[in-house]
Amino acid sequence: QKDYDQALKAFSKEVGAPDVLVCDPHPTQTKLEVKEYCNKIGTKLRVLEERTQWADRAELYIGILKDGTRKDMRTSDAPVVLWDYCME
C-alpha cells in the first residue's frame, strides 16, 4: 500500500495511462500526490464508497480473478515472483 503512487507511475509508463482509475477509499489511494498525478496524465480518479454494493461487487470479481490466476500458476508450476505478470 505504501508504494501505491510509485506503482501507478510505473504502470502508466509501461502500459499507458488509463482513462479512469477506480480505487478504494484507502488514504494511500486517494492522497494528494495520486490525485495530482492522475490529473497530470489525464486519468479520471473515481473512488468507491465503502461497504456499497459496487465496492462489494468489485471485491468479488477481484477475488475471482486472483483465484483463477492462482490456479493457473499452480497448474503451470510458475514461480510466485511472476504473480504480477500472470495477472496482466
N, C-alpha and C positions, 0 to 999 in steps of 0.2 A: 504493500500500500504506500509506503513512503517514497517509492521511486515512480509513482504513477505519472507525474508530469514528464519525467525523462523517458519513460516507456512510450508515452503518447507521442513525443517528439521523434523517437526512433521509428515508431510505426508509421507516422505520417511521411517520414523521409523515405522509408523502404517501400511502402505500399501506396502512399499517396494520401492526401488529406480527405477524410470522409466529409460528405455533405452535412450529415447530422451525427452527433455523438450522444447516445443515450447512456446515462450513468446513474449510479446510486447517489443518494444524498450524503454520502460519506464526505467528511471535510477535505480529505486528500483529493477527491474527485471534483470538488466544487470550489477549491481555493482560487484566489485572485489570479495567480500565475497561470492556472489552467484556463480560466475564462479569457485572459488576455491572449494566450497562445491560440486558443480556438478562434478568437476574433481575428487575429493576425493572419491565420491560414484560411479564413473563410468558412470555418466549420460552425454550425449552429449547435450549441450545447443545450441538451434537454435533460432535466433531472427528474427521475421518477420519484413519486411520493412514496414514503414508507408505508408498508402494510396495505397497499391497494391491490385490486385485482390485477392491474397491469404489472406492478412490481412482482407479485407472486407468479404471474404467468411467465414473465421474463426469467425468473429464477428457475422455474420448472424446465423451460427449454434449454437454459444453460446447463442444467443438470443432465438432461437427456443427451446433449452434445458431448459433455465430458464423459459420461458413461460409455457412449459409443466409441469415442476416441480411445478410452482406456481399454476397452475390449479389443479394438483393432491393434493397439500397441502390444497387448499380451499375445494375441494370435500371431503377430509377425515377429515377436520376441525383440521388439525395438527397445533401445536403451531409454531410460527416463529423461535423459538430457535432451532428447528430441521432442519432448512434450509440446513445446511452443510451435515447432514446425509441423507437427502432426495436426495441431488444431487448425492451421491455415489450410 
